[in-house]
Amino acid sequence: MILNEEPYYISDKMIFLGQIPRQNDFEAKTTHFSDESGQSDFVMDDSAIAVIQNNELIVITGCSHSGICNIIEYAMKLTGIKDVRTVIGGFHLKENNLQTQQTINFLIKKGINKIYPSHCTELPALVAFYEDFNTEQLKTGMVLNF
């Protein structure tokens, strides 16, 4: 196991992003999720992986505690690649609220159209993503080909 807050290059085409800077004003300030004891599950530690394929990015997240848009922006900054083809993982969104709508607008503005939300993206947010991207929730056992 390699513990690192800084980006770590697994290969020249795959980067563990390290700690994600929280730059925008609509994500990762609070959370609507809670842990088993009912406490807010606001977590500072977060990361993701950026995969470079055909000079485009595939961003794979865990829970996106720092915000899916912050993660995408950091992957683009770190790699210098502006074309994000696909985003896969938990988006840490619970409701179809202002944050979800701003996230959708961000993804549309960036031209990202392959969206695969998974765990910690609850049904109201999933419906919003479906309405704009005709996407389905990523589930265990699914195979995605790139």
RAPECOR-V654318 format. One record per residue. N is the residue number from 1. RES is the residue in one letter. SS is DSSP state (H for helix, E for strand, L for the rest). PSI is psi in radians with two decimals (* if undefined). Layout:
n=(N N)
res=(RES RES)
ss=(SS SS)
psi=(PSI PSI)
This chain:
n=(1 2 3 4 5 6 7 8 9 10 11 12 13 14 15 16 17 18 19 20 21 22 23 24 25 26 27 28 29 30 31 32 33 34 35 36 37 38 39 40 41 42 43 44 45 46 47 48 49 50 51 52 53 54 55 56 57 58 59 60 61 62 63 64 65 66 67 68 69 70 71 72 73 74 75 76 77 78 79 80 81 82 83 84 85 86 87 88 89 90 91 92 93 94 95 96 97 98 99 100 101 102 103 104 105 106 107 108 109 110 111 112 113 114 115 116 117 118 119 120 121 122 123 124 125 126 127 128 129 130 131 132 133 134 135 136 137 138 139 140 141 142 143 144 145 146)
res=(M I L N E E P Y Y I S D K M I F L G Q I P R Q N D F E A K T T H F S D E S G Q S D F V M D D S A I A V I Q N N E L I V I T G C S H S G I C N I I E Y A M K L T G I K D V R T V I G G F H L K E N N L Q T Q Q T I N F L I K K G I N K I Y P S H C T E L P A L V A F Y E D F N T E Q L K T G M V L N F)
ss=(L L L L L L L E E E E L L E E E L L L L L L L L L L L L L L L L L E L L L L L E L L L L L L L E E E E E E L L E E E E E E L L L L L L H H H H H H H H H H H H L L L L E E E E E E L L L E L L L L H H H H H H H H H H H H L L L L E E E E L L L E L H H H H H H H H H H H L L L L L L L L L L L L L)
psi=(2.40 2.04 2.18 2.28 -0.39 2.81 2.52 2.13 1.83 -0.68 -3.11 -0.16 0.01 2.16 2.18 2.13 -0.28 -2.77 2.31 2.15 2.47 1.71 -0.64 2.96 0.08 0.01 2.70 0.45 -0.61 3.11 2.63 -0.04 2.70 2.74 -3.02 -0.49 0.08 0.02 2.65 2.37 0.70 2.09 2.25 -0.58 2.24 2.72 -3.12 3.08 2.38 2.22 2.29 2.14 2.14 0.75 0.54 2.80 2.48 2.10 2.18 2.12 2.88 -1.79 -0.13 0.73 -0.56 -0.07 2.27 -0.64 -0.69 -0.70 -0.82 -0.81 -0.73 -0.70 -0.72 -0.76 -0.80 -0.69 -0.36 0.12 2.21 -0.28 1.96 2.01 -0.74 2.53 2.20 2.35 -2.99 2.39 -0.07 0.80 2.38 -0.70 2.88 1.33 -2.93 -0.73 -0.76 -0.75 -0.67 -0.62 -0.81 -0.78 -0.70 -0.85 -0.72 -0.81 -0.64 -0.12 0.40 2.08 -0.08 1.76 2.23 1.39 2.60 -2.49 2.75 0.38 1.81 2.90 -0.83 -0.70 -0.70 -0.71 -0.76 -0.75 -0.68 -0.76 -0.64 -0.45 -0.05 0.78 2.85 2.72 2.36 2.24 2.78 2.34 -0.20 2.59 2.20 2.28 2.35 *)
